[in-house]
Amino acid sequence: MIYEHAELRLHPGVGVRLEADFAAARHLLLEAPGCRSAELLRSVDHADTYLLRVGWERLEDHTEIFPGTPQSKAFAEAVTPHCVARPRVVHYAGEEGSTTAG
């Protein structure tokens, strides 16, 4: 499992609209090949900043397959108008690739 973390920096004051639009468009991610989870998290210490966290079976499901799907275009149309810049995206390994400190 790979987790996409996309930091969304929003236009001031549009967080509530982003949350509503994400709730309406979340199914688009979940219908995409290889997508297993999708959540939107609001920053508690940076106003107008959110984290989009999406679980993918493989990195290629997000980077190669998803961009060519109808879901990708429709999801981008729902979310990107709220953003002041292109999201910063980082991928993280999960489950079999995870480690714990201790």
N, C-alpha and C positions, 0 to 999 in steps of 0.2 A: 504494500500500500504506500502511496505517495501522497503527501499533503501539500497542496498549493496554498500558500499564504500570500494574499494580495492586499497590500495596504492601500486603502482608498482615502485620499484627502479630498474633502468635499468643499463645495461653495458654502460660505457661512449660512447656517440656519436651515439647511435642507436635509438634515439627518432623519427627521420624522418621515419625510417623503421618500428618502432612500429606503428606509425600513419597510414602508408599505409597498414600494415597487419591488423590493427583493422578495417579500412574502408572496407577491403575485407571480413572480418570475422564477422562483426557486425550483419549481417543477421542471423548468427547461434544463437546468443543470442535471437534475436527478434522472432525466430521460436520456441524457447523452451517454453514448457508449463508454463504459469504464468508470462512470461516476458513481460513487457509493455514498457520499454524504456532502452536505452543503450547509454552512451556517454563516451568519453575519454577526460580528461582535463589535460593540461600540467601545471605543477607548474611554477609560475613566479619568485619564489625566491629560488628554489632548482633544480639545473641542474639535468637532468636525473631522474626526479621524475614525475610520472603521477598519476592521480586519475581515476579509472574506476568506473563509477557510473551507477548502473543497478537498475531499478525499477521492483519489483516483486509484484504480487498480495498478496502472503503470504510468510512468512519466509520459510515454508516447500517447496515451489516451488523452492527455491534456495538450501536449505540445504539437502533436501531429494530426490526430484524428479530430478532436473537438473544434479547432478553428474552421474546418470545412463543413461543419454541420449547420443546419438551420437554427438549432438551439443556440449556437454561439452568437450568431448575428442578433437574434431576438433578445438574448440575455444582455448583450452589450448595449442594445438600444434602450433597455430598461434601466441600466445602471450608470453608464458612462456620462449621461448628461448632468449628473449630480457632481461629478468629479472635476477638480481644478486642473489636474494633470493625469497623465497615464499612470495607472496603478503600478507600484513597485511589487514585483512577484518573485518569491523565493520558494523553492520546493524542498520538502523535508521527507526523509524516510520514516516510515512507521512500521509497527508490528515487527516483522522479521529483521528489519534494519535498525530497530531502536536500541538505545542503550540507556542505562540508568547509572547515576552517580551514587557512590556509596562506600 
